[in-house]
């Protein structure tokens, strides 16, 4: 029989045989199953209990440490609250004492005016008696010098009149204040061809008592036309705005109109 046919027949025999090559794996899996069902082995159980006890002791220590730390914080907070309470009591006591002092002072002040008014009312007649005695010049109350009081009134009136005359003379020597005003005028020309320098010269040529010309400038109006804005100081009793407008508008070749832009008392 050839060699190849022998090999093929051996493989067929092995395939038909019921051989369990992975038995050790199944045995180990079965062992683990029963261990899980019946509990671990004694040695493993002891190891687990020891670790569990160690964890419990560690947790108890942590709990004790945390509880002691919390007790210390609570004690410190209670001490601080007691100190604050004592300080607040002191503040309240001080405020009560100050309030009592204030109430006593108010009561004294309220009683003081009523007490002071009585002596004044009683002292008034005592002060009036010596005046009568000096005016009369005699201890007898029935002997009255009526003409002496008239002479005193005349002397008092004369002295008062002399003082008034002296005051009037002194006041008349002082220089009287002159009322002045600051006026800002807008002088408008006829058109843009008007010579503004000549217009200003014409305006400044207006001279009168109590008039003083100040600064000036040209202000654009529109379409190339500019107006003259000039300032002046006048005495109210001597110069008015109507007179100024009348005098300036006399220059008909240059001036179209005059307006008062601002008026302020000095």
C-alpha positions as a Python dict, from the first residue, in 0.01 Angstrom:
ca = {
    (1, 'X'): (0, 0, 0),
    (2, 'X'): (144, 335, -89),
    (3, 'X'): (266, 585, 180),
    (4, 'X'): (25, 866, 87),
    (5, 'X'): (-278, 650, 136),
    (6, 'X'): (-152, 553, 484),
    (7, 'X'): (-126, 915, 595),
    (8, 'X'): (-475, 999, 473),
    (9, 'X'): (-623, 711, 664),
    (10, 'X'): (-445, 826, 987),
    (11, 'X'): (-590, 1175, 964),
    (12, 'X'): (-934, 1033, 907),
    (13, 'X'): (-897, 819, 1217),
    (14, 'X'): (-790, 1116, 1429),
    (15, 'X'): (-1081, 1320, 1299),
    (16, 'X'): (-1325, 1047, 1394),
    (17, 'X'): (-1177, 1020, 1749),
    (18, 'X'): (-1338, 1231, 2029),
    (19, 'X'): (-1023, 1393, 2176),
    (20, 'X'): (-1058, 1697, 2428),
    (21, 'X'): (-749, 1904, 2379),
    (22, 'X'): (-877, 2217, 2579),
    (23, 'X'): (-982, 2032, 2892),
    (24, 'X'): (-747, 2230, 3124),
    (25, 'X'): (-915, 2557, 3022),
    (26, 'X'): (-1257, 2424, 3103),
    (27, 'X'): (-1133, 2286, 3436),
    (28, 'X'): (-998, 2627, 3535),
    (29, 'X'): (-1322, 2797, 3431),
    (30, 'X'): (-1523, 2548, 3635),
    (31, 'X'): (-1302, 2608, 3939),
    (32, 'X'): (-1356, 2983, 3914),
    (33, 'X'): (-1731, 2934, 3882),
    (34, 'X'): (-1754, 2727, 4200),
    (35, 'X'): (-1528, 2963, 4387),
    (36, 'X'): (-1757, 3252, 4291),
    (37, 'X'): (-2064, 3055, 4399),
    (38, 'X'): (-1925, 2918, 4729),
    (39, 'X'): (-1707, 3221, 4820),
    (40, 'X'): (-1331, 3270, 4789),
    (41, 'X'): (-1073, 3051, 4947),
    (42, 'X'): (-990, 3098, 5317),
    (43, 'X'): (-659, 3273, 5247),
    (44, 'X'): (-819, 3517, 5002),
    (45, 'X'): (-1102, 3579, 5251),
    (46, 'X'): (-850, 3661, 5524),
    (47, 'X'): (-664, 3903, 5295),
    (48, 'X'): (-987, 4078, 5205),
    (49, 'X'): (-1100, 4108, 5568),
    (50, 'X'): (-758, 4247, 5667),
    (51, 'X'): (-769, 4509, 5396),
    (52, 'X'): (-1127, 4597, 5488),
    (53, 'X'): (-1034, 4641, 5853),
    (54, 'X'): (-735, 4858, 5761),
    (55, 'X'): (-957, 5078, 5548),
    (56, 'X'): (-1208, 5107, 5833),
    (57, 'X'): (-938, 5209, 6081),
    (58, 'X'): (-802, 5465, 5835),
    (59, 'X'): (-1150, 5610, 5781),
    (60, 'X'): (-1206, 5629, 6158),
    (61, 'X'): (-878, 5816, 6201),
    (62, 'X'): (-971, 6058, 5925),
    (63, 'X'): (-1314, 6109, 6082),
    (64, 'X'): (-1158, 6174, 6424),
    (65, 'X'): (-907, 6419, 6277),
    (66, 'X'): (-1176, 6605, 6084),
    (67, 'X'): (-1407, 6614, 6385),
    (68, 'X'): (-1129, 6749, 6609),
    (69, 'X'): (-1040, 7013, 6350),
    (70, 'X'): (-1407, 7112, 6321),
    (71, 'X'): (-1433, 7134, 6702),
    (72, 'X'): (-1132, 7368, 6712),
    (73, 'X'): (-1285, 7594, 6446),
    (74, 'X'): (-1614, 7597, 6636),
    (75, 'X'): (-1439, 7692, 6960),
    (76, 'X'): (-1243, 7970, 6793),
    (77, 'X'): (-1558, 8108, 6633),
    (78, 'X'): (-1742, 8099, 6965),
    (79, 'X'): (-1457, 8289, 7131),
    (80, 'X'): (-1459, 8556, 6859),
    (81, 'X'): (-1838, 8591, 6892),
    (82, 'X'): (-1806, 8634, 7267),
    (83, 'X'): (-1546, 8909, 7218),
    (84, 'X'): (-1769, 9088, 6966),
    (85, 'X'): (-2064, 9058, 7205),
    (86, 'X'): (-1861, 9214, 7487),
    (87, 'X'): (-1747, 9503, 7267),
    (88, 'X'): (-2106, 9565, 7155),
    (89, 'X'): (-2221, 9572, 7516),
    (90, 'X'): (-1956, 9834, 7593),
    (91, 'X'): (-2065, 10048, 7296),
    (92, 'X'): (-2429, 10029, 7403),
    (93, 'X'): (-2340, 10129, 7758),
    (94, 'X'): (-2137, 10427, 7632),
    (95, 'X'): (-2424, 10537, 7410),
    (96, 'X'): (-2666, 10512, 7701),
    (97, 'X'): (-2440, 10725, 7920),
    (98, 'X'): (-2400, 10988, 7645),
    (99, 'X'): (-2778, 10994, 7591),
    (100, 'X'): (-2840, 11046, 7963),
    (101, 'X'): (-2591, 11335, 7969),
    (102, 'X'): (-2758, 11491, 7666),
    (103, 'X'): (-3103, 11461, 7820),
    (104, 'X'): (-2983, 11623, 8142),
    (105, 'X'): (-2825, 11913, 7949),
    (106, 'X'): (-3145, 11966, 7749),
    (107, 'X'): (-3348, 11969, 8067),
    (108, 'X'): (-3113, 12230, 8219),
    (109, 'X'): (-3132, 12448, 7908),
    (110, 'X'): (-3511, 12428, 7902),
    (111, 'X'): (-3530, 12541, 8265),
    (112, 'X'): (-3266, 12818, 8231),
    (113, 'X'): (-3472, 13081, 8032),
    (114, 'X'): (-3764, 13071, 8276),
    (115, 'X'): (-3531, 13130, 8568),
    (116, 'X'): (-3346, 13414, 8394),
    (117, 'X'): (-3664, 13599, 8295),
    (118, 'X'): (-3781, 13649, 8655),
    (119, 'X'): (-3475, 13848, 8779),
    (120, 'X'): (-3488, 14073, 8473),
    (121, 'X'): (-3851, 14156, 8535),
    (122, 'X'): (-3782, 14227, 8899),
    (123, 'X'): (-3470, 14437, 8829),
    (124, 'X'): (-3644, 14672, 8585),
    (125, 'X'): (-3809, 14895, 8847),
    (126, 'X'): (-3483, 14911, 9047),
    (127, 'X'): (-3296, 15051, 8745),
    (128, 'X'): (-3566, 15309, 8669),
    (129, 'X'): (-3553, 15464, 9019),
    (130, 'X'): (-3196, 15605, 9003),
    (131, 'X'): (-3264, 15767, 8667),
    (132, 'X'): (-3551, 15965, 8811),
    (133, 'X'): (-3340, 16074, 9107),
    (134, 'X'): (-3054, 16194, 8887),
    (135, 'X'): (-3287, 16380, 8656),
    (136, 'X'): (-3466, 16550, 8940),
    (137, 'X'): (-3151, 16620, 9140),
    (138, 'X'): (-3355, 16598, 9466),
    (139, 'X'): (-3463, 16316, 9696),
    (140, 'X'): (-3819, 16447, 9714),
    (141, 'X'): (-4039, 16261, 9463),
    (142, 'X'): (-4308, 16530, 9468),
    (143, 'X'): (-4068, 16806, 9350),
    (144, 'X'): (-4040, 16741, 8969),
    (145, 'X'): (-3830, 16954, 8731),
    (146, 'X'): (-4041, 16952, 8416),
    (147, 'X'): (-3830, 17212, 8234),
    (148, 'X'): (-3511, 17008, 8285),
    (149, 'X'): (-3647, 16720, 8074),
    (150, 'X'): (-3738, 16963, 7794),
    (151, 'X'): (-3386, 17102, 7793),
    (152, 'X'): (-3249, 16749, 7769),
    (153, 'X'): (-3475, 16673, 7471),
    (154, 'X'): (-3358, 16992, 7297),
    (155, 'X'): (-2993, 16905, 7356),
    (156, 'X'): (-3046, 16552, 7228),
    (157, 'X'): (-3221, 16679, 6915),
    (158, 'X'): (-2946, 16934, 6854),
    (159, 'X'): (-2672, 16672, 6887),
    (160, 'X'): (-2859, 16438, 6656),
    (161, 'X'): (-2903, 16711, 6394),
    (162, 'X'): (-2533, 16801, 6412),
    (163, 'X'): (-2438, 16439, 6354),
    (164, 'X'): (-2675, 16411, 6058),
    (165, 'X'): (-2532, 16729, 5904),
    (166, 'X'): (-2177, 16603, 5950),
    (167, 'X'): (-2267, 16271, 5787),
    (168, 'X'): (-2436, 16446, 5491),
    (169, 'X'): (-2132, 16673, 5441),
    (170, 'X'): (-1899, 16372, 5453),
    (171, 'X'): (-2111, 16180, 5207),
    (172, 'X'): (-2129, 16476, 4965),
    (173, 'X'): (-1749, 16490, 4947),
    (174, 'X'): (-1732, 16131, 4816),
    (175, 'X'): (-1735, 16105, 4436),
    (176, 'X'): (-2064, 15975, 4304),
    (177, 'X'): (-2058, 15648, 4113),
    (178, 'X'): (-2115, 15695, 3742),
    (179, 'X'): (-2339, 15436, 3580),
    (180, 'X'): (-2177, 15295, 3266),
    (181, 'X'): (-2273, 15033, 3007),
    (182, 'X'): (-2090, 14823, 2752),
    (183, 'X'): (-2261, 14814, 2410),
    (184, 'X'): (-2180, 14587, 2116),
    (185, 'X'): (-2304, 14728, 1782),
    (186, 'X'): (-2355, 14550, 1449),
    (187, 'X'): (-2303, 14796, 1161),
    (188, 'X'): (-2415, 14650, 825),
    (189, 'X'): (-2296, 14787, 487),
    (190, 'X'): (-2499, 14811, 166),
    (191, 'X'): (-2316, 14542, -31),
    (192, 'X'): (-1989, 14356, -69),
    (193, 'X'): (-1830, 14650, -254),
    (194, 'X'): (-1853, 14884, 46),
    (195, 'X'): (-1514, 14992, 183),
    (196, 'X'): (-1523, 14853, 536),
    (197, 'X'): (-1216, 15043, 652),
    (198, 'X'): (-1385, 15374, 558),
    (199, 'X'): (-1704, 15254, 727),
    (200, 'X'): (-1513, 15194, 1051),
    (201, 'X'): (-1348, 15535, 1029),
    (202, 'X'): (-1687, 15697, 989),
    (203, 'X'): (-1823, 15511, 1292),
    (204, 'X'): (-1524, 15606, 1509),
    (205, 'X'): (-1555, 15967, 1398),
    (206, 'X'): (-1871, 15992, 1612),
    (207, 'X'): (-1744, 16161, 1928),
    (208, 'X'): (-1942, 16287, 2228),
    (209, 'X'): (-1905, 16330, 2602),
    (210, 'X'): (-1933, 15995, 2781),
    (211, 'X'): (-1852, 15780, 2474),
    (212, 'X'): (-1543, 15560, 2438),
    (213, 'X'): (-1491, 15332, 2136),
    (214, 'X'): (-1330, 14989, 2187),
    (215, 'X'): (-1223, 14690, 1978),
    (216, 'X'): (-1383, 14593, 1648),
    (217, 'X'): (-1386, 14308, 1397),
    (218, 'X'): (-1543, 14207, 1067),
    (219, 'X'): (-1796, 13922, 1080),
    (220, 'X'): (-1907, 13740, 759),
    (221, 'X'): (-2281, 13764, 688),
    (222, 'X'): (-2315, 13587, 352),
    (223, 'X'): (-2264, 13631, -21),
    (224, 'X'): (-1928, 13796, 45),
    (225, 'X'): (-2080, 14066, 268),
    (226, 'X'): (-1924, 14139, 608),
    (227, 'X'): (-2060, 14346, 894),
    (228, 'X'): (-1863, 14561, 1138),
    (229, 'X'): (-1895, 14452, 1501),
    (230, 'X'): (-1763, 14727, 1728),
    (231, 'X'): (-1767, 14770, 2106),
    (232, 'X'): (-1808, 15093, 2302),
    (233, 'X'): (-1848, 15207, 2664),
    (234, 'X'): (-2097, 15484, 2741),
    (235, 'X'): (-2213, 15678, 3045),
    (236, 'X'): (-2584, 15608, 3089),
    (237, 'X'): (-2671, 15965, 3185),
    (238, 'X'): (-2502, 16117, 2879),
    (239, 'X'): (-2518, 15869, 2588),
    (240, 'X'): (-2798, 15636, 2477),
    (241, 'X'): (-2833, 15373, 2207),
    (242, 'X'): (-3080, 15586, 2011),
    (243, 'X'): (-2830, 15871, 1980),
    (244, 'X'): (-2556, 15633, 1864),
    (245, 'X'): (-2778, 15473, 1598),
    (246, 'X'): (-2889, 15815, 1474),
    (247, 'X'): (-2534, 15947, 1449),
    (248, 'X'): (-2396, 15636, 1274),
    (249, 'X'): (-2678, 15607, 1020),
    (250, 'X'): (-2599, 15960, 900),
    (251, 'X'): (-2322, 15804, 690),
    (252, 'X'): (-2572, 15686, 427),
    (253, 'X'): (-2309, 15606, 165),
    (254, 'X'): (-2157, 15329, 380),
    (255, 'X'): (-2407, 15229, 651),
    (256, 'X'): (-2729, 15043, 577),
    (257, 'X'): (-2842, 14972, 939),
    (258, 'X'): (-2720, 14961, 1301),
    (259, 'X'): (-2831, 14696, 1554),
    (260, 'X'): (-2750, 14648, 1923),
    (261, 'X'): (-2597, 14299, 1952),
    (262, 'X'): (-2528, 14311, 2329),
    (263, 'X'): (-2591, 14554, 2616),
    (264, 'X'): (-2433, 14503, 2961),
    (265, 'X'): (-2422, 14722, 3270),
    (266, 'X'): (-2077, 14789, 3417),
}
